[in-house]
């Protein structure tokens, strides 16, 4: 609830409250604030539970877009583009770990498995042409 308020701001508020209310009224004000916050939290929990009870299974359908939006907060554009372009293969430039502690592969297996757990495919071994042998040509491609 108070993610944007740091310890410095809280300390300033406490010092200001001490000067405004005085030491004799400060404990009473803190207790009142605690009770009020507990009531607000109980009201919010009760409203959420009532909404869940009334809507039934449709409640989860409405919660899913909100959860998707929360996941966007942790969105990493570089990882998404790499995953889209290389279909889960490790980064070909070896830049998966920006701080330089990685080995160039997103799963730490030196290319033996893809990040999705499937084994990496090795490139097909092509034998060199024998002397006098013509290379295969695809007439439709030329």
C-alpha positions in Angstrom: 0.0 0.0 0.0 2.8 2.4 0.9 5.4 1.2 -1.7 6.3 4.8 -2.7 7.0 5.9 0.9 10.5 5.2 2.1 11.9 5.1 5.6 13.2 8.7 5.3 9.6 10.0 4.7 8.2 7.9 7.6 10.9 9.3 9.9 10.0 12.9 8.8 6.3 12.2 9.4 7.0 10.8 12.9 9.1 13.8 13.9 6.5 16.2 12.6 3.8 14.3 14.5 5.9 14.5 17.7 6.1 18.2 17.3 2.5 18.7 16.3 0.8 16.3 18.8 3.3 16.3 21.6 4.6 13.3 23.4 1.5 12.9 25.5 -1.0 12.6 22.6 1.3 10.7 20.1 0.7 7.2 21.5 -3.0 7.7 21.4 -2.8 9.0 17.8 -0.7 6.1 16.7 -3.2 3.6 18.2 -6.0 5.4 16.4 -4.1 5.2 13.1 -3.4 1.5 13.6 -7.1 0.7 14.3 -8.2 2.8 11.3 -5.7 1.0 9.0 -6.9 -2.4 10.3 -10.5 -1.4 9.6 -9.7 -0.3 6.1 -7.8 -3.5 5.4 -10.7 -5.6 6.8 -13.2 -3.7 4.6 -11.1 -4.3 1.5 -10.7 -8.0 2.3 -14.4 -8.3 3.0 -15.3 -6.6 -0.2 -13.0 -8.8 -2.2 -14.4 -11.9 -0.6 -18.0 -10.8 -1.2 -17.2 -10.0 -4.8 -15.6 -13.5 -5.2 -18.6 -15.2 -3.6 -21.2 -13.3 -5.7 -19.3 -13.7 -9.1 -18.2 -17.3 -8.6 -15.9 -18.6 -11.3 -16.2 -15.4 -13.4 -14.2 -13.6 -10.8 -11.0 -15.4 -11.9 -11.8 -14.4 -15.5 -11.8 -10.7 -14.5 -8.7 -11.1 -12.4 -6.6 -12.6 -15.2 -6.1 -9.3 -17.1 -5.1 -7.6 -13.9 -2.5 -10.4 -13.3 -1.3 -9.9 -16.9 -0.8 -6.2 -16.3 1.2 -7.0 -13.2 3.5 -9.3 -15.2 4.1 -6.4 -17.6 5.8 -4.5 -14.8 8.6 -7.2 -15.0 8.7 -7.0 -18.8 12.2 -7.1 -20.2 12.1 -5.9 -23.9 15.5 -7.4 -24.8 14.6 -10.8 -23.5 11.2 -10.7 -25.3 12.8 -9.7 -28.6 15.5 -12.4 -28.3 12.9 -15.0 -27.4 10.7 -14.0 -30.3 13.5 -13.8 -32.9 15.4 -16.9 -31.8 12.4 -19.0 -30.7 13.9 -19.7 -27.2 17.4 -20.5 -28.5 20.3 -18.9 -26.5 21.4 -15.5 -27.5 23.8 -15.9 -30.4 25.9 -13.0 -29.3 26.4 -14.3 -25.8 24.9 -11.2 -24.2 22.2 -13.0 -22.1 23.7 -11.8 -18.9 24.4 -8.1 -19.1 26.6 -7.9 -16.0 29.1 -10.3 -17.6 28.9 -13.2 -15.2 27.0 -15.5 -17.5 28.5 -18.0 -20.0 26.6 -16.7 -23.0 23.7 -19.2 -22.7 20.5 -18.4 -20.9 20.3 -21.8 -19.3 23.9 -22.3 -18.3 24.4 -25.5 -20.2 26.8 -24.4 -22.9 24.2 -24.9 -25.6 23.2 -28.5 -24.8 19.6 -27.6 -24.0 17.2 -24.8 -25.0 15.7 -22.6 -22.3 12.4 -24.4 -22.6 14.1 -27.7 -21.6 14.3 -29.4 -24.9 17.6 -30.6 -26.2 19.4 -28.2 -28.7 19.6 -29.5 -32.2 23.1 -29.7 -33.6 23.7 -28.6 -37.1 23.7 -31.4 -39.7 27.2 -32.7 -40.6 27.8 -31.9 -44.3 30.4 -34.0 -46.0 32.7 -32.1 -48.4 32.3 -32.8 -52.1 34.5 -35.3 -53.7 36.8 -34.3 -56.5 34.8 -33.8 -59.7 31.4 -34.0 -57.9 28.9 -31.3 -58.8 27.2 -29.4 -55.9 23.5 -30.0 -55.6 21.5 -27.2 -57.3 17.9 -26.3 -56.7 16.6 -25.1 -60.1 13.6 -23.4 -58.5 15.8 -21.4 -56.2 18.1 -20.0 -58.9 
